[in-house]
Amino acid sequence: MSEKVEIKVRDNGSLRIAGDFTIVDVDGNEIPHEGDTAALCRCGHSANKPFCDGSHKERFESVVRAPQQG
């Protein structure tokens, strides 16, 4: 059985994906990646989309938290 995939929203940064996953484009074509983790661009500034290249630093602000229960 494969490891459960986790997607972590990083403050002011990328989406970090860890586990057994496949990344595909809008046409269903697989986008190659190495290893069992990847950082995906969330800001739109990366020159290596869909992957994060750190271009967001000092140019992108987004802090996401889960809604409070109760």
Distance bins in CASP14 RR format, pairs under 12 A and 6 or more apart:
PFRMAT RR
TARGET T0000
AUTHOR 0000-0000-0000
RMODE 2
METHOD distances of the structure
MODEL  1
1 19 0 0 0 0 0 1 0 0 0 0 0
1 20 0 0 0 0 1 0 0 0 0 0 0
2 18 0 0 0 0 0 1 0 0 0 0 0
2 19 1 0 0 1 0 0 0 0 0 0 0
2 20 1 1 0 0 0 0 0 0 0 0 0
2 21 0 0 0 0 1 0 0 0 0 0 0
2 22 0 0 0 0 0 1 0 0 0 0 0
2 36 0 0 0 0 1 0 0 0 0 0 0
3 17 0 0 0 0 0 1 0 0 0 0 0
3 18 0 0 0 0 1 0 0 0 0 0 0
3 19 1 0 1 0 0 0 0 0 0 0 0
3 20 1 0 1 0 0 0 0 0 0 0 0
3 21 0 0 0 0 1 0 0 0 0 0 0
3 35 0 0 0 0 0 1 0 0 0 0 0
3 36 1 0 0 1 0 0 0 0 0 0 0
3 37 0 0 0 0 0 1 0 0 0 0 0
4 17 0 0 0 0 0 1 0 0 0 0 0
4 18 0 0 0 0 1 0 0 0 0 0 0
4 19 1 0 0 1 0 0 0 0 0 0 0
4 20 0 0 0 0 1 0 0 0 0 0 0
4 21 0 0 0 0 0 1 0 0 0 0 0
4 36 0 0 0 0 0 1 0 0 0 0 0
5 15 0 0 0 0 0 1 0 0 0 0 0
5 16 0 0 0 0 0 1 0 0 0 0 0
5 17 1 0 0 1 0 0 0 0 0 0 0
5 18 1 0 0 1 0 0 0 0 0 0 0
5 19 1 0 1 0 0 0 0 0 0 0 0
5 20 1 0 0 1 0 0 0 0 0 0 0
5 21 1 0 1 0 0 0 0 0 0 0 0
5 22 0 0 0 0 1 0 0 0 0 0 0
5 23 0 0 0 0 0 1 0 0 0 0 0
5 36 0 0 0 0 1 0 0 0 0 0 0
5 37 0 0 0 0 0 1 0 0 0 0 0
5 38 0 0 0 0 0 1 0 0 0 0 0
6 15 0 0 0 0 0 1 0 0 0 0 0
6 16 0 0 0 0 1 0 0 0 0 0 0
6 17 1 0 0 1 0 0 0 0 0 0 0
6 18 1 0 1 0 0 0 0 0 0 0 0
6 19 1 0 0 1 0 0 0 0 0 0 0
6 20 0 0 0 0 0 1 0 0 0 0 0
6 21 0 0 0 0 1 0 0 0 0 0 0
6 36 0 0 0 0 0 1 0 0 0 0 0
6 37 0 0 0 0 1 0 0 0 0 0 0
6 38 0 0 0 0 0 1 0 0 0 0 0
7 14 0 0 0 0 0 1 0 0 0 0 0
7 15 1 0 1 0 0 0 0 0 0 0 0
7 16 1 0 0 1 0 0 0 0 0 0 0
7 17 1 0 1 0 0 0 0 0 0 0 0
7 18 0 0 0 0 1 0 0 0 0 0 0
7 19 0 0 0 0 1 0 0 0 0 0 0
7 21 0 0 0 0 1 0 0 0 0 0 0
7 23 0 0 0 0 0 1 0 0 0 0 0
7 37 0 0 0 0 0 1 0 0 0 0 0
7 38 0 0 0 0 0 1 0 0 0 0 0
7 39 0 0 0 0 0 1 0 0 0 0 0
7 40 0 0 0 0 1 0 0 0 0 0 0
7 42 0 0 0 0 0 1 0 0 0 0 0
7 64 0 0 0 0 0 1 0 0 0 0 0
8 14 0 0 0 0 1 0 0 0 0 0 0
8 15 1 0 0 1 0 0 0 0 0 0 0
8 16 1 0 1 0 0 0 0 0 0 0 0
8 17 1 0 0 1 0 0 0 0 0 0 0
8 18 1 0 0 1 0 0 0 0 0 0 0
8 19 0 0 0 0 0 1 0 0 0 0 0
8 37 0 0 0 0 1 0 0 0 0 0 0
8 38 0 0 0 0 0 1 0 0 0 0 0
8 39 0 0 0 0 1 0 0 0 0 0 0
8 40 0 0 0 0 0 1 0 0 0 0 0
8 42 0 0 0 0 0 1 0 0 0 0 0
8 64 0 0 0 0 0 1 0 0 0 0 0
8 66 0 0 0 0 0 1 0 0 0 0 0
9 15 1 0 0 1 0 0 0 0 0 0 0
9 16 0 0 0 0 1 0 0 0 0 0 0
9 17 0 0 0 0 0 1 0 0 0 0 0
9 39 0 0 0 0 0 1 0 0 0 0 0
9 40 0 0 0 0 0 1 0 0 0 0 0
9 42 1 0 0 1 0 0 0 0 0 0 0
9 62 0 0 0 0 1 0 0 0 0 0 0
9 63 0 0 0 0 1 0 0 0 0 0 0
9 64 1 0 1 0 0 0 0 0 0 0 0
9 65 0 0 0 0 1 0 0 0 0 0 0
9 66 0 0 0 0 1 0 0 0 0 0 0
10 16 1 0 0 1 0 0 0 0 0 0 0
10 17 0 0 0 0 0 1 0 0 0 0 0
10 39 1 0 0 1 0 0 0 0 0 0 0
10 40 0 0 0 0 0 1 0 0 0 0 0
10 41 0 0 0 0 0 1 0 0 0 0 0
10 42 0 0 0 0 1 0 0 0 0 0 0
10 43 0 0 0 0 0 1 0 0 0 0 0
10 52 0 0 0 0 1 0 0 0 0 0 0
10 54 0 0 0 0 0 1 0 0 0 0 0
10 56 0 0 0 0 1 0 0 0 0 0 0
10 57 0 0 0 0 0 1 0 0 0 0 0
10 60 0 0 0 0 0 1 0 0 0 0 0
10 62 0 0 0 0 1 0 0 0 0 0 0
10 63 0 0 0 0 1 0 0 0 0 0 0
10 64 0 0 0 0 1 0 0 0 0 0 0
11 42 0 0 0 0 0 1 0 0 0 0 0
11 56 0 0 0 0 0 1 0 0 0 0 0
11 57 0 0 0 0 0 1 0 0 0 0 0
11 60 0 0 0 0 0 1 0 0 0 0 0
11 61 0 0 0 0 1 0 0 0 0 0 0
11 62 1 0 0 1 0 0 0 0 0 0 0
11 63 1 0 1 0 0 0 0 0 0 0 0
11 64 1 0 0 1 0 0 0 0 0 0 0
11 65 0 0 0 0 1 0 0 0 0 0 0
12 42 0 0 0 0 1 0 0 0 0 0 0
12 43 0 0 0 0 1 0 0 0 0 0 0
12 52 0 0 0 0 0 1 0 0 0 0 0
12 54 0 0 0 0 0 1 0 0 0 0 0
12 56 1 0 0 1 0 0 0 0 0 0 0
12 57 0 0 0 0 1 0 0 0 0 0 0
12 58 0 0 0 0 1 0 0 0 0 0 0
12 59 0 0 0 0 1 0 0 0 0 0 0
12 60 1 0 1 0 0 0 0 0 0 0 0
12 61 1 0 1 0 0 0 0 0 0 0 0
12 62 1 0 0 1 0 0 0 0 0 0 0
12 63 1 0 0 1 0 0 0 0 0 0 0
12 64 0 0 0 0 0 1 0 0 0 0 0
13 39 0 0 0 0 1 0 0 0 0 0 0
13 40 0 0 0 0 1 0 0 0 0 0 0
13 41 0 0 0 0 1 0 0 0 0 0 0
13 42 1 0 1 0 0 0 0 0 0 0 0
13 43 1 0 0 1 0 0 0 0 0 0 0
13 44 0 0 0 0 0 1 0 0 0 0 0
13 45 0 0 0 0 0 1 0 0 0 0 0
13 46 0 0 0 0 0 1 0 0 0 0 0
13 52 1 0 0 1 0 0 0 0 0 0 0
13 53 0 0 0 0 0 1 0 0 0 0 0
13 54 1 0 0 1 0 0 0 0 0 0 0
13 55 0 0 0 0 1 0 0 0 0 0 0
13 56 1 0 1 0 0 0 0 0 0 0 0
13 57 0 0 0 0 1 0 0 0 0 0 0
13 58 0 0 0 0 0 1 0 0 0 0 0
13 59 0 0 0 0 0 1 0 0 0 0 0
13 60 1 0 0 1 0 0 0 0 0 0 0
13 61 0 0 0 0 1 0 0 0 0 0 0
13 62 1 0 0 1 0 0 0 0 0 0 0
13 63 0 0 0 0 1 0 0 0 0 0 0
13 64 0 0 0 0 0 1 0 0 0 0 0
14 37 0 0 0 0 0 1 0 0 0 0 0
14 38 0 0 0 0 1 0 0 0 0 0 0
14 39 1 1 0 0 0 0 0 0 0 0 0
14 40 1 0 1 0 0 0 0 0 0 0 0
14 41 1 0 0 1 0 0 0 0 0 0 0
14 42 1 0 1 0 0 0 0 0 0 0 0
14 43 0 0 0 0 1 0 0 0 0 0 0
14 44 0 0 0 0 0 1 0 0 0 0 0
14 45 0 0 0 0 0 1 0 0 0 0 0
14 46 0 0 0 0 1 0 0 0 0 0 0
14 48 0 0 0 0 0 1 0 0 0 0 0
14 49 0 0 0 0 0 1 0 0 0 0 0
14 50 0 0 0 0 1 0 0 0 0 0 0
14 51 0 0 0 0 1 0 0 0 0 0 0
14 52 1 1 0 0 0 0 0 0 0 0 0
14 53 0 0 0 0 1 0 0 0 0 0 0
14 54 1 0 0 1 0 0 0 0 0 0 0
14 55 0 0 0 0 0 1 0 0 0 0 0
14 56 1 0 0 1 0 0 0 0 0 0 0
14 57 0 0 0 0 0 1 0 0 0 0 0
14 60 0 0 0 0 1 0 0 0 0 0 0
14 62 0 0 0 0 0 1 0 0 0 0 0
15 21 0 0 0 0 0 1 0 0 0 0 0
15 23 0 0 0 0 0 1 0 0 0 0 0
15 37 0 0 0 0 0 1 0 0 0 0 0
15 38 0 0 0 0 1 0 0 0 0 0 0
15 39 1 0 0 1 0 0 0 0 0 0 0
15 40 1 0 1 0 0 0 0 0 0 0 0
15 41 0 0 0 0 1 0 0 0 0 0 0
15 42 1 0 1 0 0 0 0 0 0 0 0
15 43 0 0 0 0 0 1 0 0 0 0 0
15 44 0 0 0 0 0 1 0 0 0 0 0
15 46 0 0 0 0 0 1 0 0 0 0 0
15 50 0 0 0 0 1 0 0 0 0 0 0
15 51 0 0 0 0 0 1 0 0 0 0 0
15 52 0 0 0 0 1 0 0 0 0 0 0
15 56 0 0 0 0 0 1 0 0 0 0 0
15 62 0 0 0 0 0 1 0 0 0 0 0
15 64 0 0 0 0 1 0 0 0 0 0 0
16 36 0 0 0 0 0 1 0 0 0 0 0
16 37 1 0 0 1 0 0 0 0 0 0 0
16 38 1 0 0 1 0 0 0 0 0 0 0
16 39 1 0 1 0 0 0 0 0 0 0 0
16 40 1 0 0 1 0 0 0 0 0 0 0
16 41 0 0 0 0 0 1 0 0 0 0 0
16 42 0 0 0 0 0 1 0 0 0 0 0
16 51 0 0 0 0 0 1 0 0 0 0 0
16 52 0 0 0 0 1 0 0 0 0 0 0
17 23 1 0 0 1 0 0 0 0 0 0 0
17 31 0 0 0 0 0 1 0 0 0 0 0
17 33 0 0 0 0 1 0 0 0 0 0 0
17 35 0 0 0 0 0 1 0 0 0 0 0
17 36 0 0 0 0 1 0 0 0 0 0 0
17 37 1 0 0 1 0 0 0 0 0 0 0
17 38 1 0 1 0 0 0 0 0 0 0 0
17 39 1 0 0 1 0 0 0 0 0 0 0
17 40 1 0 0 1 0 0 0 0 0 0 0
17 41 0 0 0 0 0 1 0 0 0 0 0
17 42 0 0 0 0 0 1 0 0 0 0 0
17 50 0 0 0 0 0 1 0 0 0 0 0
17 51 0 0 0 0 0 1 0 0 0 0 0
17 52 0 0 0 0 0 1 0 0 0 0 0
18 33 0 0 0 0 0 1 0 0 0 0 0
18 35 0 0 0 0 1 0 0 0 0 0 0
18 36 1 0 0 1 0 0 0 0 0 0 0
18 37 1 0 1 0 0 0 0 0 0 0 0
18 38 0 0 0 0 1 0 0 0 0 0 0
18 39 0 0 0 0 0 1 0 0 0 0 0
18 40 0 0 0 0 0 1 0 0 0 0 0
19 33 0 0 0 0 0 1 0 0 0 0 0
19 35 0 0 0 0 1 0 0 0 0 0 0
19 36 1 0 1 0 0 0 0 0 0 0 0
19 37 1 0 0 1 0 0 0 0 0 0 0
19 38 0 0 0 0 1 0 0 0 0 0 0
20 33 0 0 0 0 0 1 0 0 0 0 0
20 35 0 0 0 0 0 1 0 0 0 0 0
20 36 1 0 0 1 0 0 0 0 0 0 0
20 37 0 0 0 0 0 1 0 0 0 0 0
20 38 0 0 0 0 0 1 0 0 0 0 0
21 30 0 0 0 0 0 1 0 0 0 0 0
21 31 0 0 0 0 0 1 0 0 0 0 0
21 33 0 0 0 0 1 0 0 0 0 0 0
21 35 0 0 0 0 0 1 0 0 0 0 0
21 36 1 0 0 1 0 0 0 0 0 0 0
21 37 0 0 0 0 1 0 0 0 0 0 0
21 38 1 0 0 1 0 0 0 0 0 0 0
21 40 0 0 0 0 0 1 0 0 0 0 0
22 28 0 0 0 0 1 0 0 0 0 0 0
22 29 0 0 0 0 0 1 0 0 0 0 0
22 30 1 0 1 0 0 0 0 0 0 0 0
22 31 0 0 0 0 1 0 0 0 0 0 0
22 32 0 0 0 0 1 0 0 0 0 0 0
22 33 0 0 0 0 1 0 0 0 0 0 0
22 36 0 0 0 0 0 1 0 0 0 0 0
22 38 0 0 0 0 0 1 0 0 0 0 0
23 29 0 0 0 0 1 0 0 0 0 0 0
23 30 1 0 0 1 0 0 0 0 0 0 0
23 31 1 0 1 0 0 0 0 0 0 0 0
23 32 0 0 0 0 1 0 0 0 0 0 0
23 33 1 0 1 0 0 0 0 0 0 0 0
23 34 0 0 0 0 0 1 0 0 0 0 0
23 35 0 0 0 0 0 1 0 0 0 0 0
23 37 0 0 0 0 0 1 0 0 0 0 0
23 38 1 0 0 1 0 0 0 0 0 0 0
23 39 0 0 0 0 0 1 0 0 0 0 0
23 40 1 0 0 1 0 0 0 0 0 0 0
23 41 0 0 0 0 0 1 0 0 0 0 0
23 49 0 0 0 0 0 1 0 0 0 0 0
23 50 1 0 0 1 0 0 0 0 0 0 0
23 51 0 0 0 0 1 0 0 0 0 0 0
24 30 1 0 1 0 0 0 0 0 0 0 0
24 31 1 0 0 1 0 0 0 0 0 0 0
24 32 0 0 0 0 0 1 0 0 0 0 0
24 33 0 0 0 0 0 1 0 0 0 0 0
24 50 0 0 0 0 0 1 0 0 0 0 0
25 31 1 0 1 0 0 0 0 0 0 0 0
25 32 0 0 0 0 0 1 0 0 0 0 0
25 49 0 0 0 0 0 1 0 0 0 0 0
25 50 0 0 0 0 1 0 0 0 0 0 0
26 50 0 0 0 0 0 1 0 0 0 0 0
30 50 0 0 0 0 0 1 0 0 0 0 0
31 38 0 0 0 0 1 0 0 0 0 0 0
31 40 0 0 0 0 1 0 0 0 0 0 0
31 48 0 0 0 0 0 1 0 0 0 0 0
31 49 0 0 0 0 1 0 0 0 0 0 0
31 50 1 0 0 1 0 0 0 0 0 0 0
31 51 0 0 0 0 1 0 0 0 0 0 0
32 38 0 0 0 0 0 1 0 0 0 0 0
32 50 0 0 0 0 0 1 0 0 0 0 0
32 51 0 0 0 0 0 1 0 0 0 0 0
33 39 0 0 0 0 1 0 0 0 0 0 0
33 40 0 0 0 0 1 0 0 0 0 0 0
33 48 0 0 0 0 0 1 0 0 0 0 0
33 50 0 0 0 0 1 0 0 0 0 0 0
33 51 1 0 0 1 0 0 0 0 0 0 0
33 52 0 0 0 0 0 1 0 0 0 0 0
34 51 0 0 0 0 0 1 0 0 0 0 0
37 51 0 0 0 0 0 1 0 0 0 0 0
37 52 0 0 0 0 0 1 0 0 0 0 0
38 48 0 0 0 0 0 1 0 0 0 0 0
38 50 0 0 0 0 1 0 0 0 0 0 0
38 51 1 0 0 1 0 0 0 0 0 0 0
38 52 0 0 0 0 1 0 0 0 0 0 0
39 46 0 0 0 0 1 0 0 0 0 0 0
39 48 0 0 0 0 0 1 0 0 0 0 0
39 49 0 0 0 0 0 1 0 0 0 0 0
39 50 0 0 0 0 1 0 0 0 0 0 0
39 51 1 0 0 1 0 0 0 0 0 0 0
39 52 1 0 1 0 0 0 0 0 0 0 0
39 53 0 0 0 0 1 0 0 0 0 0 0
39 54 0 0 0 0 1 0 0 0 0 0 0
39 55 0 0 0 0 0 1 0 0 0 0 0
39 56 0 0 0 0 0 1 0 0 0 0 0
40 46 0 0 0 0 1 0 0 0 0 0 0
40 48 0 0 0 0 0 1 0 0 0 0 0
40 49 0 0 0 0 1 0 0 0 0 0 0
40 50 1 0 1 0 0 0 0 0 0 0 0
40 51 1 0 0 1 0 0 0 0 0 0 0
40 52 1 0 0 1 0 0 0 0 0 0 0
40 53 0 0 0 0 0 1 0 0 0 0 0
40 54 0 0 0 0 0 1 0 0 0 0 0
40 56 0 0 0 0 0 1 0 0 0 0 0
41 47 0 0 0 0 1 0 0 0 0 0 0
41 48 1 0 0 1 0 0 0 0 0 0 0
41 49 1 0 1 0 0 0 0 0 0 0 0
41 50 1 0 1 0 0 0 0 0 0 0 0
41 51 1 0 0 1 0 0 0 0 0 0 0
41 52 1 0 1 0 0 0 0 0 0 0 0
41 53 1 0 0 1 0 0 0 0 0 0 0
41 54 0 0 0 0 1 0 0 0 0 0 0
41 55 1 0 0 1 0 0 0 0 0 0 0
41 56 1 0 0 1 0 0 0 0 0 0 0
41 59 0 0 0 0 0 1 0 0 0 0 0
41 60 0 0 0 0 1 0 0 0 0 0 0
42 49 0 0 0 0 0 1 0 0 0 0 0
42 50 0 0 0 0 1 0 0 0 0 0 0
42 51 0 0 0 0 0 1 0 0 0 0 0
42 52 1 0 0 1 0 0 0 0 0 0 0
42 54 0 0 0 0 0 1 0 0 0 0 0
42 55 0 0 0 0 0 1 0 0 0 0 0
42 56 1 0 0 1 0 0 0 0 0 0 0
42 59 0 0 0 0 0 1 0 0 0 0 0
42 60 1 0 0 1 0 0 0 0 0 0 0
42 61 0 0 0 0 0 1 0 0 0 0 0
42 62 1 0 0 1 0 0 0 0 0 0 0
42 63 0 0 0 0 0 1 0 0 0 0 0
42 64 0 0 0 0 1 0 0 0 0 0 0
43 49 0 0 0 0 0 1 0 0 0 0 0
43 50 0 0 0 0 0 1 0 0 0 0 0
43 52 0 0 0 0 1 0 0 0 0 0 0
43 53 0 0 0 0 0 1 0 0 0 0 0
43 54 0 0 0 0 1 0 0 0 0 0 0
43 55 1 0 0 1 0 0 0 0 0 0 0
43 56 1 1 0 0 0 0 0 0 0 0 0
43 57 0 0 0 0 1 0 0 0 0 0 0
43 58 0 0 0 0 0 1 0 0 0 0 0
43 59 1 0 0 1 0 0 0 0 0 0 0
43 60 1 1 0 0 0 0 0 0 0 0 0
43 61 0 0 0 0 1 0 0 0 0 0 0
43 62 1 0 0 1 0 0 0 0 0 0 0
44 50 0 0 0 0 1 0 0 0 0 0 0
44 51 0 0 0 0 0 1 0 0 0 0 0
44 52 0 0 0 0 1 0 0 0 0 0 0
44 53 0 0 0 0 0 1 0 0 0 0 0
44 54 0 0 0 0 0 1 0 0 0 0 0
44 55 1 0 0 1 0 0 0 0 0 0 0
44 56 1 0 0 1 0 0 0 0 0 0 0
44 59 0 0 0 0 1 0 0 0 0 0 0
44 60 0 0 0 0 1 0 0 0 0 0 0
44 62 0 0 0 0 0 1 0 0 0 0 0
45 52 0 0 0 0 1 0 0 0 0 0 0
45 53 0 0 0 0 1 0 0 0 0 0 0
45 54 0 0 0 0 1 0 0 0 0 0 0
45 55 1 1 0 0 0 0 0 0 0 0 0
45 56 1 0 1 0 0 0 0 0 0 0 0
45 57 0 0 0 0 1 0 0 0 0 0 0
45 58 0 0 0 0 0 1 0 0 0 0 0
45 59 1 0 1 0 0 0 0 0 0 0 0
45 60 1 0 0 1 0 0 0 0 0 0 0
46 52 1 0 1 0 0 0 0 0 0 0 0
46 53 1 0 1 0 0 0 0 0 0 0 0
46 54 1 0 0 1 0 0 0 0 0 0 0
46 55 1 0 1 0 0 0 0 0 0 0 0
46 56 1 0 0 1 0 0 0 0 0 0 0
46 57 0 0 0 0 0 1 0 0 0 0 0
46 59 0 0 0 0 0 1 0 0 0 0 0
46 60 0 0 0 0 0 1 0 0 0 0 0
47 53 1 0 1 0 0 0 0 0 0 0 0
47 54 0 0 0 0 1 0 0 0 0 0 0
47 55 1 0 0 1 0 0 0 0 0 0 0
47 56 0 0 0 0 0 1 0 0 0 0 0
48 54 0 0 0 0 1 0 0 0 0 0 0
48 55 0 0 0 0 1 0 0 0 0 0 0
49 55 0 0 0 0 1 0 0 0 0 0 0
49 56 0 0 0 0 0 1 0 0 0 0 0
52 60 0 0 0 0 0 1 0 0 0 0 0
54 60 0 0 0 0 1 0 0 0 0 0 0
56 62 0 0 0 0 1 0 0 0 0 0 0
END
